[in-house]
Amino acid sequence: MDFIVQNTLNKQREEKQQIDISQMNANIRVIGVGGAGNNMVNWLYKKGIQGAEIIAVNTDAQHLGITDSDKKFLIGKDLTRGLGCGGFPNKGAEAAKESISTIKEHLKDADMVFICAGLGGGTGTGAASVIAKVAKDNGSIVIGTVTMPFKIERARIDKAEFGLQQLRQVSDTVIVIDNNRLVSIAGNLPVQQAFAVANELISTMIKGIVETIAIPSLVNLDYADVRTIMTDGGVAAIGVGASDTSNKVDEAVRGALSNPLLDISYQGATGAIIHIHGGPDLTLDEINRVGELITEAMDPDANVIWGARISP
């Protein structure tokens, strides 16, 4: 048996992996709605992602102008004249409806749509659910990724809760990040840097899912399996952990599961997508250990899929 292992290792050394994104089947869009949503996709665009088109949408022409993305467009031009919604969600919804044909054109043929927004204001709160419904009606998997306002923003909390309820009705899965939890990990940082923590978490999550579907990997996430997990998935949590110590597996998993930005518990979860990214020395035992640690507190019948990518 040893000679089989050795022959396998020798063959792998001789092969050169060629990545061709054009061979991917899934058509994935990431759309940021409103000010906070634009900030999220701007961060993701600068971080770099392969396999998805990034789109920015806003009623505020000035904010939209400084957002980096593959595509961007103003909604509700006649209604708001590019000046924003003034914190009124109903105005955000009307702006999206005014531009519904443009929205449909940009989401046409999408298999999966991530909708990023901050809830509690006008555009994101009002327009996100309208855009999600367009994607849902097209047959796309719709994944909402939203942030909730700080407790001191009392006037925004009720709006955010209403917006979240509306978004859940037209999305397959919604991932919620509570801004109040930023205080526990970034309370001593300047405001801009504190919000960047949430943007980094969201970007890492989206990038991980998209690229493990799109880029040939050690173990690819099959799009059909992702669809099964995400369809009617309800409320979801995300966790990201990393380590390069001798105890890297346990530390990375512990970091992911104890992430203070998670707004719900993973205990008893009925499904999970596990993405493992490691160096050339990543072993099968380590991959198996990751799976064991993550799933031990989940529902015994949970539907779990995983993917692994190796970086030189």
N, C-alpha and C positions, 0 to 999 in steps of 0.2 A: 504493500500500500504506500510505503514511503516514496517509491519511485514515481508513482502517479502524482503525488503531491509535488515532487521536485519537477517533473515534466510540466505540470500546470504552471508553476512559478516561472520556469524558463520561458514558456510560451508567452506569458503575460508581459515579461520584460521586452519581448521582441515586438509586441503589438503597439501601435500608436492609435490612441483614441481620437476620432474625428467627430466633432460636434456640428450638427447641421440642424439649426432651429427650423428651417423651412420644412422639415419632415414632420413637425408636430401637427397633431390633428385638432387639438382644442384651440378655439378662438377666444382669448381672454381679454377683457377690458377692466381697467381700474379707473373709476370716475370719482373725482373729488368735487363735492357740492358745497358751495358757500365758502366763507373765509377759512374756517378750521379745516374743512375738507380740502381746500386748495393747498393749505400748508402741509397736509399729510401727503398728497400726491407730489407736491414739489420736493419734499424730502425723499420720497421713493424714487423720483426721477433722477435726482442727484446721486442717490445711492447706487443706482443702476440696476436694471432688471431685464432679463431676457425672457421673451415668450409672452409678453402682455403689452397692450397699448394703453398709455396713460392719458387720461382726458380730464381737463379742468373745466368746471362750469360755475358761473357766478352771476349775480345781478350787479355786483360792484365791479365796474370796468377797470378801475384803478388797481384793485387787488388782483384781478385776473391778469392784468398786464405784466405784473412782476412774478407771476407763477410760471415755473418751467414745467412743460409737459409736451407730449407728442402732439396733442391737439387741444384746443381750448375754444370755448364759445360763450357768448353772453346770452342769458335768457331773460325774457320779459323786458326787452329793450323799449317797447312802447310804454309799458306799465311803469317801469322804474327809471327809465332814461339813463341806465348805467350807474345809478347812484345808490343802489342797495335797497333793502326792504325795511330798514329802520327797526328791525327786531320783530316784525310782524309775520308769523308763520303763514297766515292765510295769504299774504301778499307773495311769499315765496312759492306757495303752491300755484297761485294764479300765474306767476311769472313762468313756471315750468309748463303750465298748460298752454300759455301763449306760444311757447317755443316747442311744442310737442313734436312737430314734424322734424325739426332739427335733431331733437333727442332721439327719435326713432331711427333717423338716418345713421347717427353715430353708434347706435347699439345694435344695428342690423347684423344678423348672423353670428352674434356672440353666443358662445356656449356657456361661459361663466362671467359674471359681472360682480366685481367688488365695488360697493358704494360706500365711500368714506365721507363722514360729515360730523360736525360738532352740533349737538342738539341744545336748544335753549334760545337760539337767535331766530332770524327770519328765514334766510335762504336755505340753509342746511335743514332746519327743522321742517319747513314747509315743502321744499322741492324734492327732498330725498325719497320720500314715499311715492311721489308721482313718477319719478325716474325709475324707481324699483319696479313699479307696476308695469311700465313699458317693457322693461327687461323680462319680467316674469311672463307677460303676455306673449313675448317672443319665444318662450320656451327655455330661457337661460336659467342656470343656477344663480340665484341672487344671494350674495353674502353682504350684509350690512356691517360696517365697522364704524362705531360711533363713540364719541366721548360725551359724558354727562357733566353739567355745570357744577361749580363749587357751591357748598351749602349757603354761603353768604350771598349768592346770586339768587335770592328768593324769587324774584319776578321771572327768572328764567327756568326755574325747576319745574313748575307746572307745564310750561310750554314743552320742555324737554320730555317729560313723561308722556304727554300727549303725542309728541312726534315719534317717540319710541314705540308706542302702541300702534300708531299708523304704519310704521316701517315694518314691524313684526308681521302685520297682516299680509304684506305683499313680498316678504323675503323668505327664503328657505332657512337661513341661519343668520342670527344677529350677534355680533361680538360687541360687548359693552365695556368701555373703560371709564371708570369714575375718576374725574379730575381730583376729587378730594383725596384719593389715595396717592396722588403725586406728592402731597405734603410729607408723607412718611418717608419717602426716598429722595426727594429733591427739594424739600422745603427751604434749605439754606442756599439754594442756587438762584441766580437771577431768573426772572420770570421766563424770558425767552429760552434759556437753557432747560428750565424745568419742563416746558411744553415739548421741547425737543426730545425728552426722554420718552414721552408717549408716542411721538411721531416715529422714533427709532423702533420701538416695540411693534407698532403697526406695520411699518415697512419691512422689518425682518420677517414677520409672520407671512405677509403677502408674498414677498420674494421667495421665501422657503417653499410655499405651496406651489406657486406658479413654476418655478424653475425645476422642481422635482417632477412636475408633469411634463414640462417642455424640453428639458435638456437630458440627453442620454446619461444615465447615472448607473451606479453599481446596482441599485434596486430602484426602479422607477415607480412613482405613484401612478397607477392606471386611472385615467380620467373617469372611466365608468365607475370605478370604486369610490373615487372622491364624490362623484355625483350621488351615489347611494348614501354616503355618510352625511352629506350636506343637505340633501333634499328633505324638507320638513324637519330639519335638525333642531329648530327652536333656538334657545339661547345657548351661546357657546363661550368658552373661556380660552385664552391663549397664554402660553408660557414659553419663555425663551431662556435657556441656560447655557453656559459655556465654561470650560475648564481645560487647563493644560498641565495639571499636576498628576502625580502618580495615582490619585484617586479620582481621576477626571470624570468617569461615568457617574458615580454617585453624586459628585458635586454639581455636575451639569444638570442632572435630573432634579436634584433638590432645589437648585436655583430656578428651574422652570416652574416647578410645582408650588413654590412658595412666593412667586412673583406678587408683590403687593398691589400691582395694578389690576389684578384679576378681580372682577366684581362678583363672581359666583364660585362656589366650591365644585371641584371636579369629583368629589366623593360620589360614587354610585353612577357616574356618567355612563351613558349607553352607547357611546361611540367615540372614536378618537382617530386623528390623523397624526402620526409620529414621523417627523422628518429628522434624520440624523446626518450631520455633516462633519466629516473628520478628515484626518490626514492619511497618507498611504499606510500608516501603521495601525489603522483601525481594524480590530479583529471581529470575527463572528461572535465570539464570547461577549465582547463589549456591546455589540448591537443587541444581542439577546438580553443582556443585563439591563439595558435601557428599557426595553419592552417590559420586562418583569417589574421593574420599579414603578413605571408609569401606570401599568394596568392593575397592580395589586389592590388598589382601593376602588377600582371601577366595578360596574355591574358584571357579574360572572358571565353573562351572555352578551357583553358589549361587542359591537362591531368595530374592530381595530384594523387599520391599514397602516403600512409604514413604507418609507422610502429612505434610501441612503445615498449620499453623494460623497465622493472622494476628491479632495483638492490636493494637488502636488505639494 
